[in-house]
């Protein structure tokens, strides 16, 4: 089965035709909807800052006041960082081509969508931590930035890189300010700070310097890729450096004033379960395994509904234990960076097509490094190849 390429679409009207058919882009409506639903982030951040200021003015040592609200701080800063990255990706894309406003390249949509899905859980956790002095996080902290999404067999669009630069600059500015604010509070404390605080501050300065270096190098590479003589390798390196800078700043903004958290390894997705059982499903449940771009384009269409209904019937309304194990292991691998999404399969259920960055074992099957793979829901097994064919549009299943 082929994967869907950038070319092709189902748009109507001049703008839809230009963006979706000629450029193979997808509507940004879902992403903007998530952003509009995150208006409470600024209020939560302000409330946390006010609580810390009140504690310090009441005689609590700065490092103790910050530690008291460490969970709320980490979650709200993580949510805000995700929000800003998405905002800057959209802004850079709109600025690059106003005629295609309202649409995004697939790589930008999928990356923004992945980041948006981290916002709500973090906002909810921040609110809970602020309301409950005994709150204890159930997940490992510091949080990891969402897995990076790569372009589907193409170089990363220049506006995507420019959006990453703008986001990294803004998040870097916060990190610098947050670190300076904490340093000043420690310096003006009425008691000497414990030795671990000085060690922590030094570690934070090192982390900030490393992020600054990655950002600067990425900016310089983007300056090169904007020239017509650039190479795909420079595109890849520019994206890698900028994403690493964002990941470092994402971490830094969480761990300022949190001794013991800096340098912690990035958490990975929860380990797959030890046992799996076949699960009864309905046609609408299959949209959970579809790629984000497919959900955005097809979920509300008769074509999408008909295809999911037919496939669910062919599957006997059952999601197999092997398929569930594959989905869990892929999620863990994507978080760990051992695989990456590169496309969406053109046939129902329009699941993601991945490329293995290392040798993998998924649902008991060996996948060589560099191979593309997906779960064939028609035959209930992994299908892999050095490279899959690309189709111009979503297709009906011929099976």
Order of alpha helices (4+ residues) and beta strands (2+ residues): beta-alpha-beta-alpha-alpha-alpha-alpha-beta-alpha-alpha-alpha-alpha-beta-alpha-alpha-beta-alpha-beta-beta-beta-beta-beta-beta-beta
